[in-house]
C-alpha cells in the first residue's frame, strides 16, 4: 500500500513541478512520477542543508514541488527537456 501512495503522491508532485516549469506537455505519467519522487527527495535534502524544517502538511508539499521544479530545471539545462 505504501508503494501505491508513494507513486500517487510522486505523480502529483511531479505534475505540479512540471506546471511550474512549463514542461507539462512534454512529460508523461512515468516522468511525472519519477520527477516527483526524486524531486521530493532533492527538495528535502536542500531544505535540510539550508536549515529549513518543513513540517508535515503544506510546507512539505511546497518543499517537494520546489525540489521537483529544481530537478526539471537541471534536466532542462542538460537538454532532456526543451
Buried (B, 14 or more C-beta within 10 A) or exposed (E): EEEEEBBEBBBBBBBBBBBBBEBBEBBEEEBBBBBBBBBBBBBBEBBEEEEEEBEEEEEBBBBBBBBBBBBBBEBBEEEEBE
